[in-house]
Amino acid sequence: MKDMTLYINCCVRKESRTNRLAKAVLQKLGEDYTELKLYEENLRPLDLEKLNRRTELIERGDFSDKMFDCAKQFANADTIVIAAPYWDLSFPAPLKNYIENIYVTGIVSAYNENGLPVGLCKANYLYYVTTAGGPYDPTYSYGYIESLAKIFFGIPKTHLVKAEMLDIAGNDAEKILNNAINSVLFD
Ligand SMILES: Cc1cc2nc3c(=O)[nH]c(=O)nc-3n(C[C@H](O)[C@H](O)[C@H](O)COP(=O)(O)O)c2cc1C
């Protein structure tokens, strides 16, 4: 079966530089990809009604409801590319909402008999692509995603692809971005 790359696009701006950088990563990977545009998906957060229903279904081991489709798609992807700009030292809210939605015990992760997490995801690689207006600190964005991937999802290799200092007065943002794109494509 053909490999499936899942592109999780959390970029809201039409001219998004993060999306441009991610497109270079996807081009380099050289595979077709399935794109999930988080701003168009309108995934409902886990409000009380959804949380209760989800808990009940997970307890029954019944994952047939369409609320689990995103989790299954994530678990079955061979490669994952996430694009999210650096917002407020982290990433935009739709990505957190997406993580809440896909983090289903029994689909992306499970616990062994010692109570330790075991990843159920198929992917070997996860790329996290971001751009930042100032200096980029990965603690609350890539750092968090990396921990989730390696500790809970069973995705062993994660890579950060970034362009930073784009909004600093006097900096040539196009040049910085193009350098980052060229590093992805040609290094
Ligand atoms: C709501 C919002 C929050 C932001 N927060 C930060 C921040 O905490 N640190 C920073 O360096 N840049 C911050 N920026 C600037 C963006 O990271 C930067 O412009 C980025 O390249 C935007 O990506 P895009 O072109 O893909 O939309 C913020 C921008 C927005 C719109």
The ligand as an ORCA input file, in Angstrom:
! r2SCAN-3c Opt
* xyz 0 1
  C      -1.807     36.115     17.440
  C      -0.326     36.162     17.182
  C       0.570     35.845     18.204
  C       1.954     35.890     17.969
  N       2.806     35.572     19.003
  C       4.131     35.605     18.783
  C       5.057     35.271     19.827
  O       4.694     34.947     20.973
  N       6.381     35.337     19.559
  C       6.860     35.677     18.314
  O       8.079     35.663     18.116
  N       6.011     35.966     17.283
  C       4.675     35.961     17.505
  N       3.807     36.268     16.470
  C       4.348     36.539     15.117
  C       4.274     35.278     14.250
  O       4.908     34.183     14.880
  C       4.934     35.465     12.875
  O       4.471     36.613     12.217
  C       4.743     34.228     12.005
  O       5.666     34.230     10.943
  C       3.325     34.145     11.439
  O       3.196     32.993     10.667
  P       2.308     32.941      9.343
  O       2.951     33.820      8.300
  O       2.349     31.481      8.964
  O       0.936     33.396      9.709
  C       2.444     36.245     16.673
  C       1.528     36.567     15.665
  C       0.172     36.531     15.895
  C      -0.796     36.890     14.777
*
